[in-house]
Amino acid sequence: MLLNDLSRIEQLYIEQGLIEHSHSEVTDYFTKSHPRSLRELRLILDPLPSDLLARWIRTDGLTVLYLDRQVIDKQVWQAIVEAPTLRKIQFDDCKFPQIDQFSSSERPIKVEIFDWESALDDEPSCAVKVRRLLNAGEDPPSEP
């Protein structure tokens, strides 16, 4: 939270449990910060506001994104599929409340989905939809 200049940071990992700041302080930090060279972003936080999360996802050059406990609504989804350099995304315990309104990506993005609440399901239907949408509308390739 002491980083004021993110212009040369390439990897940023923020986990709510590892910092001594409240969620509102973390949100305030994200609001005031503007990364420029970020290549990998890993957020293990209580949900950030959609517009703020979308702005960070739109960081030029972002290639790897890990999201934990975030709400992936239409605004955040649009930022994901429009991020020109995003190659890999991992969702952990994320919610997709507007998934039926999501558009497909124009290019495949590797996706991993973990949802501990429905861990007993082999492949929840939401995960299937997310994989298909991020694989440019095609059925995802089967795992070896």
PyMOL commands that set and color helices and strands:
alter all, ss='L'
color gray80, all
select helices_A, chain A and resi 16-18+23-32+50-57+74-82+99-101+116-118+125-134
alter helices_A, ss='H'
color red, helices_A
select strands_A, chain A and resi 11-15+40-44+64-68+88-92+110-114
alter strands_A, ss='S'
color yellow, strands_A
deselect
rebuild
show_as cartoon
